[in-house]
Amino acid sequence: MKATSLFGGVQVFNIIIAIIRSKFVAVLLGPAGMGIMGLLSSTIGIISSLTNFGLGTSAVKDIAAAFGTNDEKRIGIVVTAFRQMVWITGILGLITTAILSQWLSQLTFGNKDYTLAFIWLSVSLLFNQISSGQLVLLQGMRKLQYLAKANLSGSFIGLFITIPMYYLWGVDGIVPGIIGTSLVSLLLSWYFSGKVKVEKTDLSRSQTISEGKNMLRMGFMISLSGLLTVGASYIVRIFISRNGGVEQVGLYTAGFAIITTYVGLIFNAMGTDYYPRLSAVAHDNSLCKRIINQQAEIALLILAPILIAFLIFIKWVVIILYSKQFIDVNDMIYWAALGMFFKAASWSISFVFLAKGVGKIYFWSELAANIYMLIFNLLGYKYWGLTGLGISFLASYFIVLIQVFYISKIKFAFNFDISFIKIFTIQFSLALAGFLTTKYIDQPYNYIWGLALIAISVWQSVKELDKRLGLISILRNYKH
C-alpha cells in the first residue's frame, strides 16, 4: 500500500499532465489530429513489441532476484547483460522502422505521405527501449523513489516540450512531440539510474547470452503477447479509419484514454511493487493466493468510487478533458467503465503467470483473449459504432476474468476469498445502479441519485480499507 500511495501520487500527477496535454491536443489538433497521433503511436507500438523482446517486464524478475542475493558481483553481471541486450533490441527497433517506413505509411494511412514521419519516429524506439531499461533497473532494485522522480520529471518536462510544438506547427508538431518526449524520458531515466551504484563488469558475448537467455525466453513470450495486444488495437484503429474516418479514430482514442490511461494509471501505480512482491513468493501457492486477493481487493476499493463518479459525470469529464466535439464517446465509456471491474480482478490474477515464469501459459492465455477481444471490437463497431466498442470491452474482460481464474485455479490452486467476492458484489452493484441512473433518469435528478451512489461507494471503500490498514488511525496521526 505504501508503494501504491507513492506511485499513486506519481500517477495522479501524470493524470493531471495527461489531462492538460489531451486538452491542448483536442483544442489545437481536433479529433482528426488525435486520430493521426493514435495511428502513428499504435504503429510504432507494434514495431516496439516486435523488437523489444519484452525485456521491460521479464528483466524485473531477474534483477530483483539478483538484488535479493546482496552479491554485488552477481548484481553487476545481471545488470550489465541486461543493458547490453537493451541497446541491441533498441537499435533493432530503429533499423526495422526505418526500413519499413514506406510500407508502414501505406498500410496505416493508405498512402506514402507519412514515410518521412516513420523514419524520424524510428529514433524514438531506441530512446524508449534504453529508457525502459533504466527504469526496469530502478524497479528491480526497489529504488522506488528514484523511479517515481524519473516518472514525475519526465511527464512535467515532456508537457512543456510538446504543447509549443502543437501550437506552432499543428499536426506537423506530432512527430517532433513524440521524439522530444522520448528523448526527455531517456535523459531523466539515465540520470536517476546513474545514482544506483552497480559494480562494473566486463562480459563476453557468450556470457551475455548465457545470462540473458532466461530474460529473453520469458521476454519473448511477453513480447509476443504484447504484439498481439498492440496488433489487435492497430487493426481496430485501421478498421475504424476505413469505415468511419480518421475523426472516429480520434474519438475512439480519446474515449479509451479516459478509461485505460487515466483510470488505468492506477494499475500502473499498484503493479510497480505488486509484480516483484508476487515474484518473491511465487514458489508458494498459498502465499500467492493471499497476495493476489489482497491486491484485487485494494484495486477495487480504490477504483470503484472513481469509476462510479465517471459514470455519473462523464459528460462534463469529456468536455473538460477534451471539448464538446468529443461528446459522442460518452456511451462507449459507460459500458467500458463497467468492464473495468472485471479487468481489475483479471489483472490481479494474470500477474501470477509472470511471477511463476510460466511463459507459455501466459502467451496462450493472452492469445485467446486478444482473438476474442478483436472479434468483439470489430463486430461491436460494425453494428453499434463507438458504443459497440464499449460493450465489447465489458464482454471481453468478463470472459478474460473467467479464463484466467480457471487456469490459475487448475494450475496453482487459486480461489477468490469471500471478502473479495463481497467487495466486488457491492461495488459493482453500485456501479450498475450508476449506469442505469445516468441512462434512464433525467437531469438534475440523475446527479442527485448519482452523488448518493458515489458517497456509498466511498464509505464502503474507506470502511474496508480501514479494516485492512487502520486507515482512519493513519489519517488522524498524519494530521497531528
N, C-alpha and C positions, 0 to 999 in steps of 0.2 A: 504493500500500500504506500510505503514511503517512496518507492521508485515511481509508482503511478502518480503520486502527488507532485513529485519533481517534474516528471515528463508531462504530466497533465498541465502544469503551469507552462511548460515549453509549448505544448500543443495549443493551449489557449492563445498564447502569443502568436503562434503560427496561424491559427484560425483568423485572428484579427488581421494579420498581414495578408492572408489569402483573401479575406473579405475585401480589403482595400484594393488589392490587385484586381480581383474579379470585377469590382465596381468600375474601376478605370477601364478595364478591357471591355466591359459591357457598354460603357458610355462612349469610349473612344473608337472601338472597333466594331461594336454591334454583334448580333448573332452570327453574321457571316464571318467576321474576323475570329470569333471564338470557335467557329466551325473549322476554319483553316488551321488554327492553333491546335485543336483537338486532333485533326488528321495528321499533322506533322508530328505531334508528340506520340501518338499511338504507333505511327510507322517506325519512328526511332526506337520506341519501346520494344517492338518486335525484333529489330536487329540486336538490341541490347540483350534481350532474352536468349537470342541465338548464340551470342558470343561471350556472355559473361560467366557462363558455367555455374550460375547460382552461388558464386563464392561469397556474395554479400550475406547469405544466410548460412550456408554449410560450414563456413570457416569459424563462425561464432562458437560452435561446439568444440572444435579442435583447440582454438585459442584459449577458451575458458578452461578446458581440461589441462592444458599446459600451464596456465596461470595457477591452477589449483595445486600443482606439484611444488610450487615455490622454488623450482630449479631454474636459475637464471639462464643457464646454458640451454636447457630444453625450450624455454620460452623463446630465446633468441633464434633457435633453429626453426621452430614452427612459424614465427613471425617473418623471418627472412624468406622462407619458402613461399609463404603466402603473398608477401609483397612482390616477389618476382612473378608469380602467376597473375597477379592483378595487372601488372604492366603488360604482360603478354596478351591477356584477354582484352585489355583496353585498346591496344594497338590493332588487334584483330577486328574489333568493332569499328574502329576508324577506317581501316582499309576496306572492309566489307561494304560499309555505307557509301564510301566514295566511288567504289567500282560499280555499285548497283544504283547509283543516284538517278540516272536517266530512266531506268526501269521502274524505280520506286515512284518517281513523279508520274509516269504514265499509269501505273497501277492505282495510285492513290487518288489522283486528280483527273485522270483521263486525258492528260496532255503532258508535254515535256517542259512546261513553264517553270516548274519547281526543281529542275535538275540542279541548278546552282545552289538553291537553298539547302538541298540534301548534302551537297558537297561541303558546304560550310558547317552544317549541323553534325557532320561526321566527327569533328573535333570534340563535340560535347560528349560523345560516347567515351572517349579516352578520359576526359576530365571527370565524368561521372563515375567511371569504374575505379579510378585512382582514389577519388574522394570517398567512395563507398568502402574501399579497402581501409582507409584511415579510420573511418567511423566504426567499422567492424572490430578493429583493434581495440578501440576505446570500449566498445560494448563487451567484447570477450574478456577483457581485463577488468571489467566492472568499474571503469573510470567514468561513472555516470555524470558527474558534474562537468567534466570536460566535454563529454558528448552533448550535454544539454547546452553548454555555452556555444559549441560549434553550430548546433542547430539554430539557436536563437540569433546569433550574429549573422549567420548565413541568410536567414529569412529577412532580417531587417535591412541589410545592405543590398540584397538582391532586389527588394522592393524599390529602393531609390535609384537603382540602375535601370530597371525595366520601364517604369512609368514615364520618364522623359523620352525614352525611345518610342513608346506608343504615341505619345503626344506629338512628337516632332515628325515621325515617319509613318504613323498609322499602321496599316497592315504590314508594310515593309519593315517595321520595327520588331516583328515577331521573332524572326531568326536571330538577330543580334541580342534580343532579350533572353532567349533560351541559352545562347552561348555565354552571355555575360553572367547569368545566374549560375551556370555550372562552373564557370571559372572562379567565381567568388566562393562557392562551396568547396572547391578544391583547395584554394589557398588557406581558407579557415580550418578545414579538416587537417591539412598538413601542419598548420601551426599548432593546433591543440594536441595532435598525436605526437608531435615532437617533444611535448612536455613529459611523455611517458618514456622512461629510460629502459631501453631494451639492449641487451648485450649484442654487440656487432658480431656477426658470424658469416664466414665465407663458406658458401655451399657450392658443390659441383653440380652439374646438370643432373647427374644420376641421383644425388642426394635430394635435390629439389623435387624430382619426380617421385622419389620414394616417400618423402614427407607429404607431398601434395596429393598423392593418389586417392587417399580417403576423402579429402576435401572435394576433389574433382569427381569421384564416383558419386558421392551423395549430392554434390552440387549439380552434376549433370542431370540427375533426376529432378531436382528443384528447378533447374534451368528449363527443362522440357515442359514441366507443369506451368512455369511462368510464361513460357512461349505460348502454350495453349490458351492461357488466360488473356494475354495481350492480343494473340491472334484472333480469338473469338471476339474481343472488343473491337478490333480493327475491322473484321468482317461486318459486324453490326453497323459501324460507322459508314463503311462503304455502301452497305445496303440502304441505309437511311439517306445517304447522299444521292444515290442513284434514283431512289423512289420519292424522296421528299425535298431534296435540295440541301445545299450546304448550311442554310439557316436552321433547318431541322437538326442537323448535326450539332450546331451551336447550342440549340435548346436542350438537346439530349446531354451534351457535355456539361452544361450549366446545371441541369437538374440533378445529375448524378454527382456533381461536385459537392452539392449540398449534403447528400446522403453519404457518399463513400469517402469524400475528402474531409469535410468539416466534422461530421459525426464520426467517420472512420478514423480520424486522428486520435480518438480516444483508444482505439485498438492499438495504434502505434505506441501510445504512451504506456499502455499496460504490457504490450508484447516485448518492450525493450528489456525488462527484467524477467518477465514470465518465461521466455524461451530458455535462457541459461539456467534459471531456477528449476524448471521442469527437467532439463537435461541432467542436472546434478543428481536427481533421484530416479532416473529412467530405468534403473535396474530393479526397482521395487514397484510392482503394480499397485499395491495398496496406497503407497505414498503418492503415486501418480494420480490415482483416483481422487485422493483428498485434495491435491493441489488444483486439479482440473475443476472440481466442483467449487472450490473457493474462488478460483478465477472467474468462472462462469457466473457465480452469484454477484461478485463485485462488478463485473461488466454490466449485468442487467440493472443493478441498483444505481449505477452511475448514468447509464444510457437512457433508461425508461423515462424519467422526467423530461429529459431533453427531447426525446422523440415525440412525446405527447405534446409538448409545447410547440414543436414544429408542425404537428398535425393541426393544432388549433390556429396558429398564426402564420401558416405557410405563405398566404397571400402577401402579407407585409414583409415576411422574411425575403421572399423573392424580389419584391420591389426595392427593399433596402440594399440587398446584396447585388442586384443587377439593375433592372429597370422594368417598366410596365411592358416592355417588348417581350419579356420572358414569362409572362403570366401563364402561358399555355403549358408550362411544365408542372403546374400545381397538382393535377390529378395523378400524374406519374409519381410524384413524391409522396402522395398519400399512401399509395399501395407499397412503395418501396420502404417507407418508414415502418410499416408492419413487418416487412421482410427482415428488417434489421434485428428484430428479436430472435429470429431463428438463426441469423448469421452470428449473433453474439454467442449462442450456445454451440454452434458447429465450429466456430473459430477457436473456442476454448479447447475443444476435443482434438481438433486436427493437429495441434502442436505436438501431440504425443507421438505421431508418426515421425516427425523430425527429431524429437528428443531421443527416441529409441533407435534412430538411424535406419528405419525400415523404408529405404528409398523407393523400392518397387511398389509397396503398398500405397505410399504417398502418391506416386506417379499415377497408378491406375485409378485411384480414388479421384484425383484431380482431373484425369482424362474423362472419366464418366461424367463428372459434374460439369465440365466445360462443354461436353457434347449436348447434354440436355438443356443447359443454360442457353447455348447458341440457338438451338432449335426453338426454344420457348421465346427468345428475343425476336427472332425473325418472324415467327408466326404472330407474336403479340403486336409487333409494329405493323405487319401486313393487314391485320384485321381491326386493330383498335388504335393505331398510331402511337403517340408518345405514352398514352395511358396504358397501352398494352405492354410497354417495356417495364412499367412499374408492377403490373400484375405478374409478369414473367419473373421479375426479381423475387417477389414474395413466393411464388410457386417453386422456383429453383432452390431457394435456401431452405424451404420446408423439406424438400427431398434430400438436400445435402445433409441436413441435420440427421434425418433417419439413416442415411448411408453411413456417415462417419460414426454414428452411435453404435450401429450394429457391427461394424468392422472392429471397433475398439472393444466392444463387449465380447466378441468371439475371440479376438487375439490377446486382449490384455485384461479381461475380466472387469471391464469398466461398467459402472452404473451411475445414474444421477441420484444424488441424495434427495430425501424427501424435502429438505429445506429449499433446495434449488427449485424443485417442481412447484412448491408453494409460491415462491417468489415469482417464477415465470407466469404461473396461472393468474395471480393477482395483477401484475404489471401489464401483461398482455391484454387482460380483460379491460383494464383502464384505457389502454391504447385503442382497443377496438371500439370502446364507447366514445373516445375522442374522434375516431374516424367517422363514426355514424353521426355524431354531433355536427361535425364540420359539413358533412354531405347533405344532411336532411333537416337541420334546424336553421331557421333564418336568423340574420343579424338583427339586433345585437345579442339575442338570447344564446346563440352558439358560443359567444365569448364568455358569457356568464357561466354556463354549464362547463365550458372548457377550462376556465380558471379553477373551478371546483375540482375537476379531474386532475389537473396539474398539482393542486395542493395536496390531494390524497396521495398521489404518486410520490411527491416529495416527502410527505410524512412517513409513508411506508419505507422509503429508501433510508431516511435518517434513522428510523427505528431499528431496521435490520443492520445498518452499519454500526449503530451504537452497540448492538448485541455482540458484534464481532470485534470491534475495535475500541469500544468505550469512547465513541466519537464525541459525545456531549462533554464528557470529562476533559478530553483533549482540547476542545474548543474553549471551555471555561479556563483551563490552565493557560492556554495561549493568550487569552485576554488579560490575565494577571501577569 
